[in-house]
Amino acid sequence: MLKKYKSLCRLLYFLLFIAPVACKHDSSIGLDIQPKEDLLYASYFDTSTIICHTVMEDSLRADERGTGANYNLLGSYIDPIFGRSDASLYTNFVMPNNIINAGFGNNPKLDSVVLSFTYSGAKGYYGDATDALKFNVYKISESLYYDSAYYSNHSTQYEPADVTNTGQGLSLVPNLSSYISIFDVGYYPQLRLRLNDEIGQFFMDDTSRVASTTALQKAFKGLYITTKNTALSNGNGSILYLNMTDPQSKLSIYYHNGSDLTSRAFDLSIGFGATRYNQYKHDYTTADDTLKHQLPPLNDSTYGKYDVFLQGMAGTKAKIEIPYLSHLSDAGPVAINKAQLALKVDYKPYFTDPAKFAIAPRLVLDGIDGNGAIVPLVEIVDPYTYSGTFNAEAREYQFNIPYTIQQIVSKKYSNYKFYLRVFLHQANPARVVIGGNNNTSYPLKLRLWYTKLY
């Protein structure tokens, strides 16, 4: 009986406390995303001043351990909004299954040398894969080390001579739909580049060079593969996803022994233990004017009030500030019931081309503390399940960040800002244009539900 009496007293106290502080709220706004019971006695507004503009992305770690991805990117395209982007690839090789003292048998005769990559993912590319790309391959002249970090702007030294079988590169349209047959066995679609015979003969002339992975990487430091010399027109080209850990991604030396014309393959692997990384280059000289004004050398952040531009592959991101948010608690303490940052995609026809340049399926919001350091938001428990996915019905990205906003409103965070970027920006070519605070059709909003505690 006493327990019930105490519970009743608590309920009466709660009702007496909230009755005088109940605020007028707009019950018609946000009902599609806010449960009705959470709106009780909560004020709502979405008119916060938000300063947002595009900035260049920092160089990102782009080696196999830094990206955490089993694929690498390779290709070139010209986006009508973002300009030209090139993804090049550096890789060395390991002996498959760490075999030692390998050889080619008696009286080996070289047939051909092929560098192959299995395409990755359901689609396997970003852009327009019906356009031909020119692939150049060069021998690396400095060692790659598995325990080193390689960044997206890093260049490893390489020899000037192209080592494709033409000596001038190979122009081809990627075939991502047809299975291939090797020795009468079918395999998933591959990018296959014929190299000059000297590569294979180099190993056949001295098998000590393939005695172990250590010997291999000392004698043959690896390859640099690029499409940067591809001539493209506006809106053409593609970035290919290559599955580097697939057993069919490898350097194959095809040969036969003496008068026995049976073809055999000696493979060098790009699997576990190999070092590989991407190098990205972006040319924004042909980009949209609103984007170019926000980037160096102009650095005019005022253009961000109309649109901000996000691009993966270490391209661009957005810097966000909500400068007056802490004033919400100037008159007294405030409890944040719900806070949602909503970023609408600018769907002007000029900005969208889903057939070629699909928008990024997910974005990431990072905090920036008073010292300028990037800090994960407390709401991020797992970046793979965190909000920020594209809501196709609302045509926007949504970030639920009540704790972070509570800390700003309570003045526990000072000079707090945000970076907005493409998810997996170190290995993702996707892009998107987001409406700024003054974009009349696609405005950026902070939707806020709060209760005054005074």
LUMFI-36656 format. One line per 8 residues: number of its first residue (from 0); for each residue x, y, z of C-alpha. Coordinates in steps of 0.5 Angstrom, whole numbers. Layout:
! residues N
NUM = X Y Z; ...
This chain:
! residues 454
0 = 0 0 0; 6 5 2; 9 3 -5; 3 5 -9; 2 11 -5; 9 14 -6; 8 12 -14; 2 16 -14
8 = 5 22 -10; 11 22 -16; 6 22 -21; 2 28 -18; 9 32 -17; 10 31 -24; 4 33 -27; 4 39 -22
16 = 11 41 -25; 10 41 -32; 3 44 -32; 6 51 -31; 12 50 -36; 8 47 -42; 10 51 -48; 6 52 -55
24 = 8 47 -60; 6 46 -67; 3 39 -68; 3 39 -75; 10 39 -76; 15 33 -76; 9 28 -74; 12 23 -80
32 = 18 22 -76; 16 24 -69; 12 19 -64; 6 23 -62; 7 22 -55; 14 25 -55; 11 31 -57; 7 33 -51
40 = 9 39 -48; 15 40 -53; 17 46 -57; 19 45 -64; 23 49 -69; 27 48 -75; 29 55 -76; 36 55 -73
48 = 42 59 -77; 46 54 -80; 53 56 -84; 55 51 -89; 60 51 -94; 64 46 -98; 72 44 -97; 77 40 -100
56 = 78 33 -96; 84 32 -93; 89 26 -96; 86 20 -93; 89 13 -92; 88 9 -98; 92 2 -97; 89 -4 -96
64 = 89 -4 -88; 87 3 -88; 81 3 -92; 79 -4 -89; 76 -6 -96; 78 -12 -100; 77 -8 -107; 81 -2 -110
72 = 78 3 -115; 81 4 -122; 79 9 -127; 77 16 -130; 71 20 -131; 69 27 -132; 63 29 -128; 59 35 -131
80 = 58 38 -123; 65 36 -120; 70 35 -126; 75 30 -127; 77 24 -123; 82 19 -123; 83 13 -119; 90 10 -120
88 = 93 3 -117; 99 1 -114; 101 -6 -112; 106 -11 -111; 105 -19 -111; 106 -25 -106; 107 -32 -107; 101 -36 -107
96 = 100 -39 -101; 107 -37 -99; 110 -43 -103; 118 -43 -104; 123 -45 -109; 117 -45 -114; 119 -46 -122; 117 -47 -129
104 = 119 -54 -130; 124 -57 -136; 125 -53 -142; 120 -47 -141; 117 -43 -146; 113 -37 -145; 106 -36 -148; 104 -30 -145
112 = 103 -25 -139; 96 -23 -136; 95 -18 -131; 88 -20 -128; 83 -17 -123; 76 -19 -122; 70 -14 -121; 67 -13 -115
120 = 60 -12 -112; 53 -12 -116; 55 -7 -121; 62 -7 -121; 63 1 -123; 61 8 -122; 60 12 -128; 59 10 -135
128 = 62 3 -136; 60 3 -144; 66 8 -145; 73 6 -147; 79 7 -142; 86 7 -143; 90 3 -138; 97 4 -138
136 = 102 0 -133; 109 1 -131; 114 -2 -126; 115 1 -119; 122 2 -118; 121 3 -110; 119 -2 -105; 112 -2 -102
144 = 112 -4 -95; 106 -8 -92; 107 -5 -85; 107 2 -88; 101 7 -89; 100 10 -96; 95 16 -97; 91 18 -103
152 = 96 23 -105; 102 19 -105; 106 17 -111; 111 12 -111; 116 12 -116; 116 8 -123; 119 7 -129; 117 11 -135
160 = 116 5 -140; 109 2 -141; 109 -5 -140; 103 -7 -143; 104 -11 -150; 103 -5 -154; 108 -1 -150; 103 5 -151
168 = 97 2 -146; 91 -1 -148; 84 2 -149; 78 -2 -148; 71 -2 -146; 70 -6 -139; 66 -12 -140; 63 -13 -133
176 = 57 -18 -135; 61 -24 -139; 64 -30 -135; 71 -32 -138; 74 -39 -139; 81 -40 -137; 83 -47 -139; 76 -49 -140
184 = 74 -47 -133; 69 -41 -132; 70 -35 -128; 67 -28 -126; 68 -22 -131; 75 -20 -130; 79 -14 -133; 85 -17 -136
192 = 91 -13 -139; 96 -17 -143; 103 -15 -141; 109 -15 -145; 113 -22 -145; 119 -19 -142; 115 -19 -135; 115 -27 -135
200 = 121 -28 -138; 125 -24 -133; 122 -29 -128; 123 -35 -132; 131 -33 -133; 132 -34 -126; 127 -38 -122; 131 -35 -115
208 = 127 -29 -116; 121 -33 -114; 124 -37 -109; 120 -34 -104; 115 -28 -103; 121 -24 -100; 126 -26 -106; 120 -24 -111
216 = 119 -17 -108; 126 -15 -108; 127 -17 -115; 120 -14 -117; 117 -9 -113; 110 -9 -116; 106 -5 -122; 103 2 -122
224 = 96 2 -126; 93 8 -128; 88 11 -133; 90 18 -133; 92 18 -140; 84 17 -142; 81 22 -147; 74 23 -144
232 = 68 28 -146; 64 31 -141; 59 26 -137; 64 20 -139; 68 15 -136; 68 10 -130; 71 8 -124; 72 0 -123
240 = 71 -4 -117; 76 -9 -117; 76 -15 -112; 84 -15 -110; 83 -21 -105; 79 -26 -111; 84 -31 -113; 83 -29 -120
248 = 86 -22 -119; 93 -24 -120; 99 -23 -125; 99 -30 -129; 105 -32 -133; 103 -37 -138; 108 -42 -141; 109 -49 -144
256 = 115 -54 -143; 119 -56 -149; 115 -60 -154; 109 -61 -150; 104 -55 -152; 100 -56 -146; 99 -49 -143; 100 -48 -136
264 = 100 -42 -131; 105 -39 -126; 101 -34 -122; 103 -28 -117; 98 -26 -112; 95 -20 -110; 92 -23 -104; 94 -23 -96
272 = 101 -20 -95; 101 -16 -101; 101 -8 -101; 96 -4 -105; 94 3 -105; 90 8 -109; 92 15 -111; 86 20 -113
280 = 87 26 -117; 81 31 -118; 81 37 -123; 75 42 -121; 77 47 -127; 71 45 -130; 66 44 -124; 60 47 -123
288 = 61 55 -121; 58 54 -114; 63 49 -113; 69 52 -115; 67 59 -112; 68 55 -105; 74 51 -107; 81 54 -107
296 = 84 59 -109; 77 63 -109; 75 60 -102; 68 64 -102; 64 60 -97; 58 64 -98; 56 60 -104; 55 54 -99
304 = 48 58 -97; 46 55 -104; 49 48 -104; 54 44 -102; 58 39 -105; 60 32 -103; 65 27 -106; 68 21 -104
312 = 75 19 -106; 78 24 -102; 75 29 -106; 70 34 -102; 66 35 -96; 62 40 -92; 64 44 -86; 57 46 -81
320 = 56 51 -76; 50 52 -72; 53 59 -68; 47 61 -64; 44 54 -62; 47 55 -55; 43 61 -54; 37 57 -53
328 = 38 56 -46; 40 63 -44; 34 64 -40; 34 57 -37; 36 50 -37; 33 46 -43; 32 39 -45; 33 36 -52
336 = 27 31 -53; 30 30 -60; 34 33 -65; 35 31 -73; 39 34 -78; 36 34 -84; 40 35 -91; 36 35 -97
344 = 39 33 -104; 38 38 -109; 34 35 -115; 35 40 -120; 36 36 -126; 43 39 -127; 45 36 -121; 42 29 -121
352 = 44 23 -126; 42 17 -123; 44 13 -129; 51 15 -129; 53 19 -122; 48 16 -117; 48 20 -110; 52 17 -105
360 = 47 12 -101; 50 14 -94; 53 20 -91; 57 21 -84; 57 27 -79; 63 28 -75; 64 33 -70; 70 38 -69
368 = 72 40 -63; 74 47 -60; 82 45 -62; 79 43 -69; 80 36 -68; 75 31 -71; 72 27 -66; 66 22 -67
376 = 59 24 -64; 57 20 -58; 51 18 -62; 55 14 -67; 56 7 -63; 57 3 -70; 58 7 -76; 55 1 -80
384 = 49 2 -77; 49 9 -75; 44 14 -78; 46 18 -85; 43 13 -90; 39 16 -95; 31 17 -94; 28 16 -101
392 = 21 18 -99; 23 24 -95; 29 25 -101; 34 27 -95; 39 24 -91; 37 25 -83; 42 25 -77; 39 24 -70
400 = 44 27 -65; 40 29 -59; 46 28 -54; 51 32 -58; 46 38 -59; 44 38 -51; 51 39 -50; 52 45 -54
408 = 45 48 -52; 48 46 -45; 54 50 -46; 58 44 -45; 61 44 -52; 64 51 -54; 66 53 -62; 63 46 -64
416 = 62 45 -71; 61 39 -76; 64 35 -82; 59 32 -87; 62 27 -92; 61 21 -96; 61 14 -92; 67 10 -94
424 = 70 17 -97; 77 13 -97; 74 8 -102; 68 11 -105; 67 15 -112; 60 17 -110; 58 24 -110; 52 28 -108
432 = 49 36 -108; 46 38 -102; 42 44 -101; 44 50 -97; 41 54 -91; 38 59 -96; 36 54 -102; 29 55 -102
440 = 27 49 -105; 32 44 -101; 34 47 -95; 38 44 -90; 35 44 -83; 36 42 -76; 29 40 -73; 29 41 -66
448 = 24 38 -60; 25 41 -53; 22 42 -46; 24 48 -42; 26 46 -35; 24 53 -32
